[in-house]
Amino acid sequence: MSFLFKRKNWGFWYIGYHNESGKRINISTKEKLKTRADMVHDAFKKRNNKNLIPEILYIKDVQEIIFSFIKNNFTYGTLLIYKSTIKNLYLMFGYKPLKSITLIDIEDYKSKRLESISPVTLNIELRTIKSFFNYCVRFNLLYYNHLSKISQIRIQEIKLLTFSNTEINLLIGNISHKKFQQIVSVAAYTGLRLNEILHLRYSDIEVDNKLISIINAEHFNTKSKKNRSIPIPEILCDSLSMMFSDSGTSLLIDPNNYIFSVNGSLPYDKCYITRKFKTLLRKLKLNEDLHFHCLRHTYFSNLSRLNVPINYIKELAGHSSIKTTEIYLHNFRQDLNNFVSGFKY
């Protein structure tokens, strides 16, 4: 029988058991949190109970173990990506044991998927497959990840799509639906992601302090799983103040209600908002390659042009890595142009 234990002065949890000769074996879970170590231990016990998991494992045998881990430790959106990707992998190679799926198979997977999805989306799936097999190793479902050398598709760098100042004002000025106008305004003046905006509650807005709080909750997690506070520009304060009062009279509002909702208990659907936004773009005859997320790109690109330090932009954007924020470094490129423009021998 196996058991969990923690060595003195060591941060990781270990699985201990005695083999057939009676020798004690210790295996690191590589986890410092007891809850995660328990999951590794459960997977270990299943792996060593031949009545539960056979020697030859297929995708269908292990996927629920991995999905459960993703559900408990990542956002719902991440779980959907895993489920969608592994479903596609199963449709092509579900008949093969996990350890028999090869890099050549993955090349076939690439060719097939590129018929229906973009290279960017395919790269997300490839990273997900690699991660899925890494978790299989972590949970002792595989001895090693033979897909660790999956190569991603090379993607040509494209120009970041943003709106001009004139286009931003044109968009906001041509929306008659009050709440939809507020959603677009919040995106344009704070850089919040659409999902973050739709999950705002009245209690998250502090007009007097000019702050919006993005807080993880039971049915919502930020992409980085970190809470953050976003300053509200003066021009947005008047619009947000109207949510709490009517002609100077304070409204009776449940602070726990969602702001952008029909009844306060359920936020608008993301697809509904993105479709309305695309319809607006067509109505105004703007570039149809633009989309709602470009409002976020526009805001942080403008902050970069105003010489806001990149580490500040990273915190406002809620990026886990500063490498993600570097796409907004317009000033860096402009400075390089200025430095070399007068160069001569």
ZALUMDREN-115836 format. One record per residue (C-alpha): residue in one letter; y, z, x. Coordinates in Angstrom, 3 decimals. Layout:
BEGIN
+---+----------+----------+----------+
! r !    north !       up !     east !
+---+----------+----------+----------+
! A !        Y !        Z !        X !
...
+---+----------+----------+----------+
//
This chain:
BEGIN
+---+----------+----------+----------+
! r !    north !       up !     east !
+---+----------+----------+----------+
! M !    0.000 !    0.000 !    0.000 !
! S !    3.446 !   -0.941 !    1.330 !
! F !    6.576 !    1.205 !    1.220 !
! L !   10.279 !    1.025 !    2.076 !
! F !   11.882 !    3.174 !    4.750 !
! K !   14.996 !    3.325 !    6.894 !
! R !   14.893 !    4.110 !   10.600 !
! K !   17.244 !    6.785 !   11.910 !
! N !   20.557 !    5.332 !   13.112 !
! W !   19.541 !    1.827 !   11.934 !
! G !   21.257 !    0.061 !    9.064 !
! F !   18.397 !   -2.137 !    7.823 !
! W !   15.608 !   -1.205 !    5.420 !
! Y !   12.023 !   -1.809 !    6.577 !
! I !    8.727 !   -2.483 !    4.817 !
! G !    5.851 !   -0.450 !    6.199 !
! Y !    2.144 !   -0.979 !    5.563 !
! H !   -1.244 !   -0.567 !    7.258 !
! N !   -3.369 !   -3.615 !    8.006 !
! E !   -7.147 !   -3.843 !    7.625 !
! S !   -7.727 !   -2.127 !   10.991 !
! G !   -5.476 !    0.765 !   10.011 !
! K !   -2.633 !   -0.206 !   12.310 !
! R !    0.816 !    0.402 !   10.850 !
! I !    3.009 !   -2.693 !   10.622 !
! N !    6.808 !   -2.577 !   10.128 !
! I !    8.772 !   -5.584 !    8.857 !
! S !   12.565 !   -5.683 !    8.590 !
! T !   13.948 !   -6.725 !    5.198 !
! K !   17.180 !   -7.735 !    7.007 !
! E !   19.023 !   -5.988 !    4.172 !
! K !   21.271 !   -2.920 !    4.341 !
! L !   21.556 !   -2.405 !    0.572 !
! K !   18.642 !   -0.657 !   -1.121 !
! T !   18.834 !   -2.891 !   -4.200 !
! R !   18.436 !   -6.049 !   -2.120 !
! A !   15.734 !   -4.452 !    0.019 !
! D !   13.824 !   -3.631 !   -3.189 !
! M !   13.853 !   -7.327 !   -4.120 !
! V !   12.493 !   -8.303 !   -0.700 !
! H !    9.853 !   -5.592 !   -1.045 !
! D !    8.841 !   -6.817 !   -4.515 !
! A !    8.498 !  -10.360 !   -3.198 !
! F !    6.442 !   -9.054 !   -0.262 !
! K !    4.073 !   -7.214 !   -2.595 !
! K !    3.643 !  -10.310 !   -4.755 !
! R !    3.063 !  -12.439 !   -1.676 !
! N !    0.288 !  -10.094 !   -0.563 !
! N !   -1.310 !   -9.824 !   -3.990 !
! K !   -3.408 !  -12.952 !   -4.286 !
! N !   -3.801 !  -12.395 !   -8.032 !
! L !   -0.049 !  -12.908 !   -8.521 !
! I !    0.906 !  -15.537 !   -5.944 !
! P !   -1.684 !  -17.937 !   -4.497 !
! E !   -1.779 !  -19.062 !   -0.891 !
! I !   -0.582 !  -22.519 !   -1.936 !
! L !    2.828 !  -22.100 !   -3.544 !
! Y !    4.691 !  -24.626 !   -5.635 !
! I !    8.344 !  -24.705 !   -6.703 !
! K !    7.409 !  -23.353 !  -10.137 !
! D !    5.697 !  -20.346 !   -8.527 !
! V !    8.756 !  -19.102 !   -6.654 !
! Q !   11.854 !  -20.393 !   -8.418 !
! E !   12.285 !  -17.434 !  -10.796 !
! I !   12.214 !  -14.982 !   -7.874 !
! I !   15.025 !  -16.889 !   -6.154 !
! F !   16.985 !  -17.405 !   -9.382 !
! S !   16.820 !  -13.667 !  -10.095 !
! F !   18.273 !  -12.912 !   -6.656 !
! I !   21.067 !  -15.491 !   -7.126 !
! K !   21.873 !  -14.114 !  -10.582 !
! N !   22.211 !  -10.566 !   -9.239 !
! N !   24.259 !  -11.426 !   -6.164 !
! F !   26.344 !  -14.513 !   -6.903 !
! T !   28.431 !  -16.035 !   -9.676 !
! Y !   27.011 !  -17.648 !  -12.793 !
! G !   28.314 !  -21.006 !  -11.553 !
! T !   26.256 !  -20.640 !   -8.360 !
! L !   23.167 !  -19.878 !  -10.439 !
! L !   23.714 !  -23.066 !  -12.462 !
! I !   23.944 !  -25.098 !   -9.231 !
! Y !   20.635 !  -23.641 !   -8.010 !
! K !   18.885 !  -24.248 !  -11.327 !
! S !   20.148 !  -27.829 !  -11.600 !
! T !   19.309 !  -28.690 !   -7.982 !
! I !   15.817 !  -27.164 !   -7.994 !
! K !   15.096 !  -28.864 !  -11.318 !
! N !   15.884 !  -32.232 !   -9.708 !
! L !   13.775 !  -31.339 !   -6.669 !
! Y !   10.905 !  -30.308 !   -8.961 !
! L !   11.048 !  -33.591 !  -10.881 !
! M !   10.460 !  -35.475 !   -7.631 !
! F !    8.194 !  -33.127 !   -5.666 !
! G !    6.963 !  -30.484 !   -8.071 !
! Y !    3.408 !  -31.710 !   -7.530 !
! K !    3.571 !  -30.862 !   -3.798 !
! P !    3.109 !  -27.387 !   -2.287 !
! L !    6.358 !  -25.983 !   -0.888 !
! K !    5.172 !  -26.191 !    2.697 !
! S !    4.240 !  -29.874 !    2.190 !
! I !    7.752 !  -30.988 !    1.196 !
! T !    9.040 !  -32.711 !    4.334 !
! L !   12.326 !  -33.982 !    5.739 !
! I !   11.093 !  -37.495 !    4.916 !
! D !   10.772 !  -36.394 !    1.285 !
! I !   14.355 !  -35.126 !    1.420 !
! E !   15.502 !  -38.536 !    2.671 !
! D !   13.837 !  -40.060 !   -0.402 !
! Y !   15.589 !  -37.412 !   -2.500 !
! K !   18.943 !  -38.471 !   -1.026 !
! S !   18.368 !  -42.141 !   -1.821 !
! K !   17.326 !  -41.404 !   -5.395 !
! R !   20.144 !  -38.968 !   -6.149 !
! L !   22.842 !  -41.232 !   -4.666 !
! E !   22.070 !  -43.646 !   -7.508 !
! S !   23.632 !  -41.213 !   -9.973 !
! I !   25.832 !  -38.702 !   -8.097 !
! S !   28.573 !  -38.773 !   -5.461 !
! P !   27.955 !  -37.983 !   -1.772 !
! V !   30.012 !  -34.781 !   -2.163 !
! T !   27.774 !  -33.566 !   -5.004 !
! L !   24.671 !  -34.566 !   -3.065 !
! N !   25.778 !  -32.481 !   -0.083 !
! I !   26.117 !  -29.473 !   -2.373 !
! E !   22.538 !  -30.054 !   -3.532 !
! L !   21.266 !  -30.438 !    0.041 !
! R !   22.882 !  -27.146 !    1.082 !
! T !   21.344 !  -25.527 !   -1.998 !
! I !   17.843 !  -26.817 !   -1.164 !
! K !   18.142 !  -25.543 !    2.408 !
! S !   19.332 !  -22.164 !    1.133 !
! F !   16.531 !  -22.026 !   -1.461 !
! F !   13.915 !  -22.418 !    1.268 !
! N !   15.715 !  -19.833 !    3.439 !
! Y !   15.372 !  -17.334 !    0.586 !
! C !   11.675 !  -18.205 !    0.302 !
! V !   11.311 !  -17.151 !    3.945 !
! R !   13.375 !  -14.001 !    3.411 !
! F !   11.160 !  -12.963 !    0.495 !
! N !    7.970 !  -13.716 !    2.459 !
! L !    7.039 !  -16.637 !    0.239 !
! L !    7.057 !  -19.000 !    3.221 !
! Y !    6.487 !  -18.276 !    6.898 !
! Y !    9.380 !  -20.482 !    8.032 !
! N !   11.878 !  -22.986 !    6.642 !
! H !   10.623 !  -26.425 !    7.614 !
! L !   13.679 !  -27.950 !    5.888 !
! S !   16.186 !  -26.076 !    8.052 !
! K !   17.239 !  -29.324 !    9.735 !
! I !   18.302 !  -31.120 !    6.551 !
! S !   21.203 !  -33.414 !    7.442 !
! Q !   24.061 !  -33.947 !    5.041 !
! I !   25.685 !  -37.244 !    4.104 !
! R !   28.655 !  -38.211 !    6.255 !
! I !   31.709 !  -38.439 !    4.019 !
! Q !   34.877 !  -40.285 !    4.887 !
! E !   37.890 !  -37.976 !    4.705 !
! I !   40.057 !  -38.834 !    1.719 !
! K !   43.666 !  -38.020 !    0.939 !
! L !   44.227 !  -34.784 !   -0.971 !
! L !   45.380 !  -35.669 !   -4.485 !
! T !   48.526 !  -33.830 !   -5.603 !
! F !   51.253 !  -34.205 !   -8.210 !
! S !   54.889 !  -34.862 !   -7.384 !
! N !   57.556 !  -32.425 !   -8.615 !
! T !   58.642 !  -35.014 !  -11.180 !
! E !   55.079 !  -35.374 !  -12.464 !
! I !   54.642 !  -31.601 !  -12.811 !
! N !   57.788 !  -31.363 !  -14.950 !
! L !   56.703 !  -34.427 !  -16.937 !
! L !   53.327 !  -32.856 !  -17.694 !
! I !   54.686 !  -29.481 !  -18.812 !
! G !   57.502 !  -31.075 !  -20.808 !
! N !   55.140 !  -33.256 !  -22.838 !
! I !   52.717 !  -30.596 !  -24.082 !
! S !   53.306 !  -29.424 !  -27.651 !
! H !   50.309 !  -27.066 !  -27.808 !
! K !   51.827 !  -23.737 !  -26.707 !
! K !   48.776 !  -22.169 !  -25.071 !
! F !   47.754 !  -25.403 !  -23.379 !
! Q !   51.271 !  -25.665 !  -21.956 !
! Q !   50.990 !  -22.092 !  -20.655 !
! I !   47.622 !  -22.856 !  -19.029 !
! V !   49.070 !  -25.865 !  -17.197 !
! S !   52.174 !  -23.882 !  -16.211 !
! V !   50.127 !  -20.986 !  -14.809 !
! A !   47.999 !  -23.418 !  -12.781 !
! A !   51.062 !  -25.248 !  -11.438 !
! Y !   52.996 !  -22.097 !  -10.492 !
! T !   50.203 !  -19.808 !   -9.238 !
! G !   47.432 !  -22.116 !   -7.967 !
! L !   44.804 !  -20.223 !   -9.968 !
! R !   41.498 !  -21.935 !  -10.691 !
! L !   40.959 !  -22.998 !  -14.306 !
! N !   38.109 !  -20.519 !  -14.779 !
! E !   40.334 !  -17.710 !  -13.459 !
! I !   43.108 !  -18.662 !  -15.891 !
! L !   40.788 !  -18.835 !  -18.893 !
! H !   39.418 !  -15.356 !  -18.150 !
! L !   42.846 !  -13.711 !  -17.945 !
! R !   43.320 !  -10.787 !  -20.307 !
! Y !   46.685 !   -9.450 !  -21.451 !
! S !   46.126 !   -6.381 !  -19.268 !
! D !   45.978 !   -8.652 !  -16.200 !
! I !   49.620 !   -9.747 !  -16.588 !
! E !   52.378 !   -7.439 !  -15.292 !
! V !   55.572 !   -9.306 !  -16.132 !
! D !   57.829 !   -6.447 !  -14.997 !
! N !   56.147 !   -6.325 !  -11.595 !
! K !   55.766 !  -10.111 !  -11.515 !
! L !   52.036 !   -9.906 !  -10.785 !
! I !   48.827 !  -11.430 !  -12.131 !
! S !   45.614 !   -9.579 !  -11.307 !
! I !   42.393 !  -11.549 !  -10.879 !
! I !   39.655 !   -8.993 !  -11.473 !
! N !   35.872 !   -9.300 !  -11.487 !
! A !   34.381 !   -8.252 !  -14.809 !
! E !   31.040 !   -8.140 !  -16.602 !
! H !   31.205 !  -11.765 !  -17.739 !
! F !   33.394 !  -13.147 !  -14.968 !
! N !   33.350 !  -13.222 !  -11.187 !
! T !   35.854 !  -14.789 !   -8.847 !
! K !   34.436 !  -17.437 !   -6.526 !
! S !   34.638 !  -15.065 !   -3.547 !
! K !   33.772 !  -12.000 !   -5.686 !
! K !   36.990 !  -10.359 !   -4.445 !
! N !   39.808 !   -9.099 !   -6.644 !
! R !   43.318 !  -10.232 !   -5.776 !
! S !   46.909 !  -10.051 !   -7.037 !
! I !   49.071 !  -13.142 !   -7.431 !
! P !   52.893 !  -13.001 !   -7.471 !
! I !   54.542 !  -14.695 !  -10.448 !
! P !   57.460 !  -17.048 !   -9.677 !
! E !   60.677 !  -16.342 !  -11.597 !
! I !   60.437 !  -19.635 !  -13.485 !
! L !   57.053 !  -18.618 !  -14.938 !
! C !   58.090 !  -15.098 !  -15.987 !
! D !   59.986 !  -16.224 !  -19.106 !
! S !   57.007 !  -18.218 !  -20.346 !
! L !   54.613 !  -15.320 !  -19.804 !
! S !   57.020 !  -12.832 !  -21.413 !
! M !   56.770 !  -14.804 !  -24.653 !
! M !   53.105 !  -13.802 !  -24.869 !
! F !   54.090 !  -10.162 !  -25.385 !
! S !   57.127 !  -10.428 !  -27.657 !
! D !   58.654 !  -12.494 !  -30.430 !
! S !   62.463 !  -12.788 !  -30.408 !
! G !   62.707 !   -9.533 !  -28.465 !
! T !   60.242 !   -7.619 !  -30.668 !
! S !   57.121 !   -6.422 !  -28.889 !
! L !   53.860 !   -7.714 !  -30.343 !
! L !   50.866 !   -5.497 !  -31.072 !
! I !   48.264 !   -6.910 !  -28.695 !
! D !   44.863 !   -5.643 !  -27.635 !
! P !   45.190 !   -5.539 !  -23.815 !
! N !   41.486 !   -6.401 !  -23.460 !
! N !   41.783 !   -9.648 !  -25.412 !
! Y !   41.611 !  -12.952 !  -23.598 !
! I !   45.007 !  -14.667 !  -23.540 !
! F !   43.749 !  -18.222 !  -23.789 !
! S !   41.376 !  -17.887 !  -26.692 !
! V !   41.143 !  -18.640 !  -30.405 !
! N !   40.286 !  -15.084 !  -31.456 !
! G !   40.772 !  -13.065 !  -28.269 !
! S !   37.066 !  -12.400 !  -27.729 !
! L !   35.970 !  -15.727 !  -26.240 !
! P !   38.000 !  -17.834 !  -23.784 !
! Y !   38.545 !  -21.553 !  -24.267 !
! D !   35.821 !  -23.801 !  -22.903 !
! K !   36.622 !  -25.347 !  -19.498 !
! C !   35.503 !  -28.802 !  -20.625 !
! Y !   37.846 !  -28.630 !  -23.622 !
! I !   40.838 !  -27.994 !  -21.354 !
! T !   39.895 !  -30.617 !  -18.760 !
! R !   39.448 !  -33.238 !  -21.483 !
! K !   42.844 !  -32.397 !  -22.993 !
! F !   44.395 !  -32.644 !  -19.544 !
! K !   42.808 !  -36.048 !  -18.865 !
! T !   44.062 !  -37.283 !  -22.251 !
! L !   47.567 !  -36.118 !  -21.295 !
! L !   47.402 !  -38.008 !  -17.993 !
! R !   46.471 !  -41.204 !  -19.813 !
! K !   49.207 !  -40.718 !  -22.381 !
! L !   51.798 !  -40.360 !  -19.612 !
! K !   50.211 !  -43.261 !  -17.646 !
! L !   49.711 !  -41.124 !  -14.535 !
! N !   47.058 !  -41.763 !  -11.904 !
! E !   43.713 !  -41.129 !  -13.620 !
! D !   42.153 !  -40.061 !  -10.332 !
! L !   44.190 !  -36.883 !  -10.703 !
! H !   42.567 !  -33.960 !  -12.515 !
! F !   43.295 !  -30.351 !  -13.474 !
! H !   42.258 !  -28.905 !  -10.094 !
! C !   44.956 !  -31.066 !   -8.455 !
! L !   47.505 !  -28.595 !   -9.890 !
! R !   45.992 !  -26.006 !   -7.525 !
! H !   46.143 !  -28.435 !   -4.593 !
! T !   49.762 !  -29.210 !   -5.443 !
! Y !   50.820 !  -25.543 !   -5.477 !
! F !   49.275 !  -24.646 !   -2.124 !
! S !   50.396 !  -27.916 !   -0.518 !
! N !   53.957 !  -27.053 !   -1.497 !
! L !   53.599 !  -23.536 !   -0.069 !
! S !   52.456 !  -25.114 !    3.186 !
! R !   55.536 !  -27.372 !    3.230 !
! L !   57.668 !  -24.237 !    2.741 !
! N !   56.153 !  -22.853 !    5.976 !
! V !   54.206 !  -20.067 !    4.243 !
! P !   51.706 !  -18.774 !    6.872 !
! I !   48.200 !  -20.118 !    6.361 !
! N !   46.647 !  -16.622 !    6.216 !
! Y !   48.944 !  -15.818 !    3.252 !
! I !   47.901 !  -19.035 !    1.515 !
! K !   44.250 !  -18.123 !    2.142 !
! E !   44.682 !  -14.772 !    0.367 !
! L !   46.580 !  -16.301 !   -2.555 !
! A !   43.970 !  -19.027 !   -2.950 !
! G !   41.075 !  -16.567 !   -2.798 !
! H !   39.300 !  -18.538 !   -0.073 !
! S !   36.432 !  -16.879 !    1.793 !
! S !   37.089 !  -18.943 !    4.910 !
! I !   40.353 !  -20.109 !    6.421 !
! K !   38.665 !  -23.452 !    7.124 !
! T !   38.912 !  -24.195 !    3.400 !
! T !   42.637 !  -23.440 !    3.476 !
! E !   43.252 !  -25.801 !    6.390 !
! I !   43.269 !  -28.813 !    4.050 !
! Y !   46.815 !  -27.738 !    3.144 !
! L !   48.138 !  -27.826 !    6.715 !
! H !   50.599 !  -30.671 !    6.123 !
! N !   53.213 !  -28.994 !    8.306 !
! F !   50.829 !  -28.915 !   11.256 !
! R !   50.392 !  -32.662 !   11.073 !
! Q !   54.109 !  -33.200 !   10.532 !
! D !   54.940 !  -31.025 !   13.549 !
! L !   52.559 !  -33.091 !   15.663 !
! N !   54.357 !  -36.240 !   14.514 !
! N !   57.705 !  -34.704 !   15.471 !
! F !   56.419 !  -33.640 !   18.887 !
! V !   55.057 !  -37.065 !   19.831 !
! S !   57.600 !  -39.304 !   18.092 !
! G !   60.015 !  -39.198 !   21.047 !
! F !   57.387 !  -39.395 !   23.746 !
! K !   57.924 !  -42.002 !   26.446 !
! Y !   57.263 !  -42.608 !   30.163 !
+---+----------+----------+----------+
//
